């Protein structure tokens, strides 16, 4: 479960293990790249689609994580870049650590 909380809203997305692994792998790939300006990744599940997009506005760069087709409801979570991309690297580290058990075994 991934949660975003702001002053006006609270959004959570519940992912399957396969979807969670896809998100972790794509974030690792993105962080190891140079941050391509037109970076978009999609994952199609049984009845929904996950979308990762790199976007930019006056305040900086951010990744938009969207869940589409979830019984007619779409959810969007924003991952800000942070200073020197620390926000993305911290998120990627957290995703990787949660997939690996305490003894270095893969999460099932």
C-alpha positions as CSV (number, residue, x, y, z in Angstrom):
1,X,0.0,0.0,0.0
2,X,1.4,3.4,-1.0
3,X,0.0,6.5,0.7
4,X,0.2,10.2,-0.1
5,X,-1.0,12.8,2.4
6,X,-1.3,16.5,1.8
7,X,-3.3,19.3,3.4
8,X,-6.2,18.8,1.2
9,X,-6.3,15.1,0.4
10,X,-5.2,11.6,1.3
11,X,-4.7,9.1,-1.5
12,X,-3.6,5.4,-1.2
13,X,-3.0,2.8,-3.8
14,X,-3.1,-0.9,-2.9
15,X,-0.8,-2.9,-5.2
16,X,-0.3,-6.6,-5.9
17,X,3.1,-8.1,-5.3
18,X,3.7,-8.2,-9.1
19,X,2.7,-4.5,-9.5
20,X,4.9,-3.5,-6.5
21,X,7.9,-5.3,-8.0
22,X,7.3,-3.5,-11.3
23,X,7.2,-0.1,-9.5
24,X,10.5,-0.9,-7.6
25,X,12.3,-2.1,-10.8
26,X,11.2,0.9,-12.8
27,X,12.2,3.3,-10.1
28,X,15.7,1.6,-9.8
29,X,16.0,1.9,-13.6
30,X,15.0,5.5,-13.6
31,X,17.4,6.5,-10.8
32,X,20.3,4.7,-12.5
33,X,19.5,6.6,-15.8
34,X,20.2,10.3,-16.3
35,X,16.6,11.2,-15.9
36,X,15.4,11.2,-19.5
37,X,13.1,14.2,-20.2
38,X,10.3,12.1,-21.8
39,X,10.3,9.1,-19.4
40,X,7.0,7.2,-19.3
41,X,6.5,3.6,-18.2
42,X,3.3,1.5,-18.1
43,X,2.2,-1.8,-16.6
44,X,-1.1,-3.5,-17.6
45,X,-2.7,-5.8,-15.1
46,X,-5.9,-7.8,-15.2
47,X,-8.4,-4.9,-15.0
48,X,-6.2,-1.9,-14.5
49,X,-3.1,0.0,-15.7
50,X,-0.2,1.6,-13.8
51,X,1.5,4.6,-15.3
52,X,4.8,6.3,-14.3
53,X,5.6,9.7,-15.9
54,X,8.3,12.2,-15.3
55,X,6.9,15.8,-15.3
56,X,8.2,19.3,-14.5
57,X,6.7,22.6,-13.4
58,X,8.0,25.8,-12.0
59,X,8.7,24.2,-8.6
60,X,10.8,21.3,-10.1
61,X,10.6,17.8,-11.4
62,X,8.3,15.1,-10.1
63,X,7.2,11.6,-11.0
64,X,3.4,11.0,-11.4
65,X,2.3,7.5,-10.4
66,X,-1.2,6.8,-11.7
67,X,-3.5,3.8,-11.2
68,X,-6.1,3.8,-14.1
69,X,-9.2,1.6,-14.5
70,X,-9.6,0.6,-10.9
71,X,-13.4,0.0,-11.2
72,X,-13.8,3.4,-12.8
73,X,-11.7,5.2,-10.2
74,X,-8.2,6.6,-11.0
75,X,-5.7,7.4,-8.3
76,X,-2.6,9.6,-8.7
77,X,0.4,9.9,-6.3
78,X,3.2,12.5,-6.8
79,X,6.8,11.6,-6.0
80,X,8.8,14.9,-5.8
81,X,12.5,14.9,-6.9
82,X,13.8,16.7,-3.8
83,X,17.2,18.3,-3.5
84,X,19.7,16.4,-5.8
85,X,17.0,13.8,-6.5
86,X,17.2,12.6,-2.9
87,X,13.4,12.1,-2.8
88,X,13.5,9.6,-5.7
89,X,16.6,7.8,-4.3
90,X,15.0,7.5,-0.8
91,X,11.8,6.2,-2.3
92,X,13.7,3.7,-4.4
93,X,15.7,2.5,-1.4
94,X,12.5,2.1,0.6
95,X,10.9,0.1,-2.2
96,X,13.9,-2.2,-2.6
97,X,14.2,-2.8,1.2
98,X,10.6,-3.7,1.5
99,X,10.9,-6.3,-1.3
100,X,13.9,-7.9,0.4
101,X,13.3,-9.7,3.7
102,X,15.3,-9.0,6.8
103,X,17.6,-11.9,6.0
104,X,18.3,-10.9,2.4
105,X,15.6,-13.2,1.0
106,X,13.2,-12.1,-1.7
107,X,9.7,-11.0,-0.5
108,X,6.9,-13.4,-1.8
